[in-house]
């Protein structure tokens, strides 16, 4: 059940009606049923996996509190919990990848040993709810949160449908109290509902007008069979559009999730904060997929020692985090390579910062020009790295990088050849205008201005005008006629 489908809108409307009408004490049961129905709509077998990790983490938390004075028992209990959850993740997400890698190695060694690569269906959103589950168990182990005694309420914490499939990866300390106190949520809060609807509307705009439209050009240029036909600035345009596509696709999902939760009275954490306005790789990861970055920081980087065990160990820890982050994103060496690129540049930033501050900072003072140059450099690096993320493998990545370096053909930007990549001139112009609007919104986010609050501060007629115009724009420019089919969000595969 895709967010950008009519089926979801009907489901969400029914869920809202029931949520607002049933007795307050039974709200969490209604949301639990709705969340499991939402997940079962993808594949009924997925529900068994979700139930398994729910039972494992719920029981673990209770045992951890029971063994609160027995350090070894607590450590063993947590180890078993993490091992079971990671075992599920590795089997469903990485077993086929490892078998395929081993098969290639044995073939090159000429052993003649044949290994059949199993076809394992990847459960939707498995990386997200398993990470949320493990984070909860670790928090209980550390004593930062109390174990949830109500199994059904805990099941809702892991399955809450707005953020179940692609995040944000919530923490028990944030979402838990909201779920326990949902009977105190005001049934009808017009401003809250309007704000949630505005946030959802912007999410649909990012996904259906920008991401889905940009994907047409990206898919054309990055096609594993025909990518060699494109060179120079054409590849650069496709790479930049993929940077925009993956941002609008993932952030679009997140905004829809945050807005849907807001309509019901829940506050999910911010997951993006204008990432392409970053002036360093560190800042980029402070702004991109914030819930995952914080998860790796709190549950991996700090336990590894963080920066407390010397500079060399700090750099090693950074590389471990980024390599595993790359692997989290996908079962392929090009994902690991992509994570390694970010890790290497992140380490170089740490190594070069003292020299920069001592010798170069005076030449690059905090001026508009200096900030702009830094943002352009970081964006170009991130875009080049996204090529490795989008490519079908490392070989295609290097082929595309070579194509980006030659020939020097900037005239493709004005000779109308870009209109032959899947979008006609009208749709290309719509894409450019939509991207410009998205940049304005990101600038407002960067300046810590809330456009939704500004709109809601206007008279009633203006607010309704914004809603109607927004819906009309999405219906006109976000749906491509009778052949339109709701496209899956990119991060669903992770």
C-alpha positions in Angstrom: 0.0 0.0 0.0 2.0 2.9 -1.3 1.6 6.4 0.3 1.2 7.8 -3.2 -1.8 5.6 -4.1 -5.5 6.1 -3.9 -5.7 2.9 -1.7 -3.6 4.5 1.0 -5.7 7.7 1.0 -8.9 5.6 1.5 -7.1 3.6 4.2 -5.9 6.7 6.0 -9.4 8.3 5.8 -11.0 5.2 7.4 -8.2 5.0 10.0 -8.8 8.7 10.9 -12.5 8.3 11.2 -12.2 5.3 13.5 -9.4 7.0 15.5 -11.5 10.0 16.2 -14.7 8.2 17.0 -13.8 5.2 19.1 -13.3 5.6 22.9 -10.0 7.1 23.8 -8.8 4.1 25.8 -9.2 1.9 22.7 -7.3 4.2 20.3 -4.0 2.3 20.5 -5.8 -0.9 19.7 -7.4 0.7 16.6 -4.0 2.0 15.4 -2.4 -1.3 16.1 -5.0 -3.1 13.9 -4.6 -0.4 11.2 -0.8 -0.7 11.3 -0.8 -4.5 11.0 -3.4 -4.3 8.2 -1.1 -1.7 6.4 1.9 -4.0 6.7 0.0 -7.1 5.7 -1.2 -5.4 2.6 2.4 -5.7 1.2 2.7 -9.4 1.9 0.9 -11.4 4.7 4.0 -13.4 5.4 5.9 -10.2 6.4 3.6 -10.0 9.5 5.2 -13.1 11.0 8.7 -11.4 10.9 7.3 -8.2 12.4 5.7 -10.3 15.2 8.9 -12.2 15.8 11.1 -9.1 16.4 8.3 -7.6 18.5 8.2 -10.7 20.8 12.0 -10.8 21.0 12.4 -7.2 22.0 9.4 -7.1 24.3 10.6 -10.2 26.2 14.2 -8.9 26.2 13.2 -5.6 27.8 11.3 -7.4 30.6 14.2 -9.7 31.3 16.7 -6.8 31.3 14.6 -5.0 34.1 14.3 -8.3 36.0 18.2 -8.7 35.9 18.8 -5.1 36.6 21.3 -6.0 39.4 23.0 -8.8 37.5 25.4 -7.3 35.0 26.4 -10.6 33.3 22.8 -11.7 32.9 21.8 -8.4 31.5 24.7 -8.4 29.0 23.9 -12.0 27.9 20.2 -11.1 27.5 21.0 -8.1 25.3 23.5 -10.1 23.3 20.9 -12.8 22.5 18.4 -10.2 21.5 20.8 -8.3 19.2 22.1 -11.6 17.7 18.5 -12.8 16.9 17.5 -9.5 15.3 20.8 -9.2 13.4 20.4 -12.8 12.4 17.0 -12.1 10.8 18.4 -9.0 9.1 21.5 -10.9 7.7 19.4 -13.8 6.5 16.8 -11.8 4.6 18.9 -9.0 3.4 22.5 -10.3 3.0 22.5 -14.1 2.7 21.9 -14.1 -1.0 24.5 -11.3 -1.4 27.1 -13.4 0.5 26.3 -16.5 -1.4 26.6 -14.7 -4.7 30.0 -13.2 -3.6 31.3 -16.6 -2.6 30.1 -18.1 -5.9 32.1 -15.5 -7.8 35.2 -16.0 -5.8 35.1 -19.8 -6.2 34.5 -19.4 -10.0 37.6 -17.1 -10.3 39.6 -19.6 -8.3 38.6 -22.3 -10.8 37.5 -24.7 -8.1 34.5 -25.8 -10.1 32.3 -25.7 -7.0 28.8 -24.5 -7.7 26.8 -22.6 -5.2 23.2 -21.9 -5.8 22.2 -18.4 -4.9 18.8 -18.5 -3.0 16.0 -16.1 -3.9 14.9 -14.6 -0.7 12.1 -12.1 -0.7 13.2 -9.0 1.2 10.6 -7.9 3.7 9.5 -4.3 3.4 11.1 -1.9 5.8 13.0 -4.7 7.7 16.1 -2.5 8.3 14.0 0.2 9.8 11.9 -1.6 12.3 14.8 -4.0 13.3 17.0 -1.0 14.0 14.1 0.6 16.0 13.7 -2.7 17.9 17.4 -3.0 18.7 17.6 0.6 19.8 14.8 0.1 22.2 16.5 -3.0 23.8 19.8 -1.1 24.1 18.0 1.9 25.8 16.4 -0.4 28.3 19.7 -2.1 28.9 21.3 1.3 29.6 18.4 2.4 31.8 17.5 5.4 29.7 13.9 4.1 29.2 11.6 1.8 31.1 10.4 -1.5 29.6 6.9 -1.2 28.2 4.7 -3.7 30.1 1.8 -3.6 27.7 2.7 -6.0 24.8 0.1 -4.5 22.5 1.2 -1.0 23.1 4.8 -2.1 22.4 3.7 -3.8 19.3 2.2 -0.4 18.1 5.6 1.3 18.9 7.3 -1.0 16.4 4.5 -1.1 13.8 3.1 2.5 13.8 2.2 2.6 10.2 3.3 6.2 9.2 6.9 5.4 9.9 6.9 1.6 9.7 8.3 1.1 6.2 10.9 3.8 5.8 11.3 5.7 9.0 12.1 7.9 10.7 13.7 5.4 13.1 12.0 6.5 16.3 13.3 6.2 19.8 11.3 4.8 22.7 12.0 8.0 24.7 10.2 10.1 22.1 7.4 8.0 20.6 6.7 5.8 23.6 5.3 8.5 25.9 3.1 9.8 23.0 1.6 6.3 22.5 1.0 5.8 26.2 -0.8 9.2 26.5 -2.7 9.2 23.3 -6.0 9.3 25.2 -5.0 12.8 26.1 -4.8 13.9 22.5 -7.4 16.4 21.6 -9.8 14.8 19.2 -10.3 17.8 16.9 -7.5 20.4 16.7 -8.0 22.2 13.5 -4.6 23.9 13.4 -2.8 20.6 14.1 -4.7 18.8 11.5 -4.2 21.5 8.9 -0.4 21.6 9.6 -0.2 17.8 9.2 -2.1 18.0 5.9 0.2 20.8 4.7 3.3 18.7 5.5 1.7 15.7 3.7 0.9 17.8 0.7 4.5 19.0 0.4 5.7 15.3 0.7 3.4 14.4 -2.2 4.8 17.4 -4.2 8.4 16.2 -3.7 7.6 12.6 -4.6 5.1 12.9 -7.4 6.2 16.1 -9.2 10.0 16.1 -8.7 11.2 12.6 -7.8 9.0 10.6 -10.2 9.7 13.1 -13.0 13.5 13.2 -12.5 13.5 9.4 -12.3 12.6 9.2 -16.0 15.8 10.9 -17.1 17.9 9.1 -14.5 16.7 5.7 -15.5 17.4 6.5 -19.2 21.0 7.6 -18.6 21.9 5.0 -15.9 20.4 2.1 -17.8 22.9 -0.8 -17.3 22.7 -1.7 -21.1 22.8 1.7 -22.8 24.6 4.0 -20.3 27.7 4.0 -22.6 25.7 6.1 -25.1 25.9 9.2 -22.8 28.9 11.3 -21.9 30.0 14.5 -20.3 27.4 17.0 -19.2 24.6 14.7 -20.1 25.8 12.3 -17.4 26.3 15.2 -15.0 22.7 16.3 -15.5 21.5 12.8 -14.8 23.7 12.5 -11.7 22.5 15.8 -10.3 18.9 14.8 -11.0 19.5 11.6 -9.2 20.7 13.6 -6.2 17.5 15.5 -6.4 15.4 12.4 -7.0 16.6 10.4 -4.0 16.3 13.4 -1.8 12.7 14.2 -2.9 11.8 10.6 -2.9 13.0 9.8 0.6 12.2 13.2 2.2 8.9 13.1 0.4 8.0 9.8 2.1 9.2 11.2 5.4 7.1 14.4 5.1 4.0 12.3 4.3 4.8 10.1 7.4 5.4 13.1 9.7 2.3 14.8 8.4 0.0 11.8 8.7 1.3 11.3 12.3 0.7 15.0 13.0 -2.9 14.8 11.9 -3.4 12.1 14.5 -1.6 14.2 17.2 1.9 12.5 17.1 5.2 14.2 16.6 7.8 12.2 14.6 11.4 13.4 14.5 12.7 15.5 11.7 14.7 13.3 9.3 16.0 15.9 6.8 17.1 19.5 7.2 18.1 20.9 3.8 21.1 18.5 3.4 22.3 20.0 0.1 23.0 23.3 1.8 25.8 21.6 3.8 29.3 23.0 3.9 31.0 19.7 4.9 30.4 16.0 4.7 29.9 16.0 8.5 27.2 18.6 8.2 25.6 16.7 5.4 25.2 13.6 7.6 23.9 15.9 10.4 21.1 16.9 7.9 20.5 13.7 5.8 18.5 10.8 7.2 19.0 12.2 10.7 17.4 9.3 12.5 19.8 6.8 11.0 22.9 9.0 11.5 22.0 9.4 15.2 21.3 5.6 15.5 24.8 4.8 14.2 26.3 7.5 16.4 24.6 6.4 19.6 24.6 2.6 19.2 27.8 2.0 17.2 30.2 4.9 17.1 30.1 5.8 20.8 30.2 2.1 22.0 33.3 1.7 19.7 35.0 4.4 21.7 34.0 7.4 19.6 36.8 10.0 19.8 37.8 9.0 23.4 40.6 6.6 22.4 42.9 8.7 20.3 42.8 10.1 16.8 43.7 6.9 15.0 41.0 4.9 16.7 38.6 7.8 16.0 39.3 7.6 12.3 38.9 3.8 12.3 35.6 4.2 14.1 34.4 6.7 11.6 35.3 4.3 8.7 33.5 1.4 10.4 30.4 3.4 10.8 30.3 4.6 7.2 31.2 1.2 5.7 28.4 -0.4 7.7 26.1 2.5 6.8 26.8 1.7 3.2 26.0 -2.0 3.7 22.8 -1.1 5.6 21.6 0.7 2.4 22.0 -2.3 0.2 23.4 -5.8 -0.3 26.1 -4.8 -2.8 29.7 -3.9 -2.9 28.9 -0.6 -4.6 26.9 0.4 -1.5 29.9 -0.4 0.7 32.1 1.6 -1.7 29.7 4.5 -1.5 29.8 4.5 2.3 33.6 4.2 2.2 33.8 7.3 0.0 31.9 9.3 2.6 34.0 7.8 5.4 37.3 8.7 3.7 36.3 12.3 3.1 34.9 12.5 6.6 38.3 11.4 8.0 40.1 13.8 5.7 38.0 16.6 7.1 39.0 15.6 10.6 42.7 15.4 9.6 42.8 18.6 7.7 40.7 20.8 10.0 43.6 21.9 12.3 45.7 22.9 9.2 42.8 24.7 7.7 42.0 26.6 10.8 45.6 27.6 11.3 46.6 28.5 7.8 43.6 28.9 5.5 40.7 30.0 7.6 41.8 33.7 7.3 41.5 33.5 3.5 38.1 31.8 3.6 36.4 33.8 6.3 32.7 33.2 6.9 31.5 35.2 3.9 28.6 34.5 1.5 31.1 33.7 -1.3 33.0 31.2 0.9 29.9 29.5 2.1 28.6 29.2 -1.4 31.8 27.7 -2.7 31.9 25.1 0.1 28.3 24.1 -0.5 28.9 23.7 -4.2 32.0 21.5 -3.6 30.2 19.3 -1.0 27.2 19.0 -3.4 29.4 17.9 -6.3 31.2 15.4 -4.1 27.9 14.0 -2.8 26.5 13.9 -6.4 29.6 12.0 -7.6 29.2 9.6 -4.7 25.5 9.1 -5.5 26.6 7.7 -8.9 28.1 4.7 -7.0 24.9 4.4 -5.1 22.7 4.4 -8.2 24.9 2.3 -10.5 24.4 -1.4 -10.9 27.9 -2.1 -9.6 31.4 -0.8 -9.2 32.3 -1.3 -12.8 29.4 0.8 -14.0 30.3 3.4 -11.4 33.8 3.9 -12.8 32.5 3.9 -16.4 30.1 6.7 -15.5 32.7 8.7 -13.7 34.9 8.5 -16.8 32.0 9.6 -19.0 31.5 12.6 -16.7 35.0 13.8 -17.4 34.8 13.7 -21.2 34.0 15.2 -23.5 33.5 18.8 -22.6 30.0 19.3 -24.0 28.2 22.0 -22.1 26.1 22.9 -25.2 23.8 19.9 -24.3 22.3 22.3 -21.7 21.0 24.5 -24.5 20.8 22.5 -27.7 17.5 20.7 -26.6 19.1 17.3 -26.6 18.1 16.8 -23.0 14.5 16.7 -24.1 15.3 13.3 -25.7 16.0 11.6 -22.4 12.4 10.7 -21.7 10.9 14.1 -20.8 9.6 16.5 -23.4 10.2 20.2 -23.1 7.0 21.0 -21.1 7.7 18.3 -18.5 11.4 19.3 -18.3 10.4 22.9 -17.6 7.9 21.8 -14.9 10.7 19.8 -13.3 13.0 22.8 -13.2 10.4 25.1 -11.7 9.5 22.5 -9.1 13.1 22.1 -8.2 13.5 25.9 -7.8 10.5 25.8 -5.4 12.0 23.0 -3.5 15.2 25.0 -3.1 13.2 27.9 -1.7 11.6 25.7 0.9 15.0 24.2 1.8 16.4 27.8 2.3 13.4 28.5 4.6 14.2 25.3 6.5 17.9 26.3 6.7 16.9 29.7 8.1 14.7 27.9 10.6 11.5 29.3 9.2 8.3 27.2 9.2 6.3 27.8 6.0 3.5 25.7 7.4 3.2 27.9 10.5 3.4 31.0 8.2 0.5 29.7 6.1 -1.6 28.7 9.1 -1.2 32.3 10.4 -3.0 33.6 7.4 -6.8 34.1 7.1 -9.0 31.1 6.5 -9.6 31.9 2.8 -5.9 32.0 2.1 -5.3 28.6 3.9 -8.0 26.9 1.8 -6.6 28.5 -1.3 -3.2 27.0 -0.6 -4.7 23.6 0.0 -6.8 23.7 -3.2 -3.9 25.0 -5.4 -1.5 22.4 -3.9 -3.9 19.6 -4.6 -4.6 20.8 -8.1 -0.9 21.2 -8.9 -0.2 17.6 -7.7 -3.1 16.2 -9.7 -2.2 18.1 -12.9 1.6 17.8 -12.8 2.1 14.7 -10.6 0.0 12.2 -12.5 0.9 11.2 -16.1 -2.5 10.3 -17.6 -4.1 6.9 -17.8 -0.8 5.0 -17.8 0.2 6.4 -14.4 1.0 3.9 -11.7 2.1 4.7 -8.2 5.9 4.2 -8.1 7.6 2.6 -5.1 9.7 4.8 -2.8 13.5 4.2 -3.3 14.2 3.5 0.4 11.6 0.7 0.6 14.2 -1.7 -0.7 16.4 -1.0 2.3 
